[in-house]
């Protein structure tokens, strides 16, 4: 196997960096979803199962961050549902 030239090395490094960044972003999404779902389960029990399934479908980290910042102040499952829906909708509008 011959030596790689500088362009090949740079291309491989860009691909590797891209994969690494994508993996970190996916990990951050998964962790945010996990924290939100654990809180919902702890606070509202089985009644929150449907809302937890909805949270698992959220793929916008800004929406998840918005939800996390405000979630601990909600008092009812209905408030949690409204917050999550607001977070998803407001960040959907801005990401289009």
Protein Blocks (a to p, Z undefined) as FASTA:
>chain_A
ZZddfklmmmmmmmmmmmmmmmmmmmmmmmmmmmmmmmmmmmnommlmmmmmmmmmpccf
klmmmmmmmmmmpcbfklmmmmmmmmmmmmmmmmZZ
